[in-house]
Amino acid sequence: MAAIDVIELYTDFGPSVGLPLPNDPGAGDAVQFDNLGRTSFKLHAKALSGQDTLSLTVTVEDSTDGDNWSEIASNEFTDTGSYFVTVDTPNAYLRASWTVDDGDWHVPSAVAFPEPAPVA
């Protein structure tokens, strides 16, 4: 896994980093960030079936060590759509995961928009 230094990445236009998502439900690979501050996430989901009941949960987790994970953002989708959330103090490791509760889904992206940590 490569570490991403957010200070070097940051631009006035706001950088974005895709969090890897697996093709099947589960957790994607972790991304490690250095100098991570407030971070926004945009999660996308596309419903593939016309069933009456659709339910999918996309979750973003963080970790201090890449082994022990805690949920920091989550959204339940019941139709095709996007979800945007900002987390003030995420830990250095981030990953996205998804679980299907009902229906057929495609989860095309989980994107992080990190800001550098304040300089002390």
Sequence and secondary structure as in RCSB ss.txt:
>XXXX:A:sequence
MAAIDVIELYTDFGPSVGLPLPNDPGAGDAVQFDNLGRTSFKLHAKALSGQDTLSLTVTVEDSTDGDNWSEIASN
EFTDTGSYFVTVDTPNAYLRASWTVDDGDWHVPSAVAFPEPAPVA
>XXXX:A:secstr
  EEEHHHH  TT   EE    SSSEE   EEEESEEEEEEEEEEEE    S  EEEEEEEEESSSSS EEEEEE
EESSSEEEEEEESS  SEEEEEEEEEES EEEEEEEEEEEE    
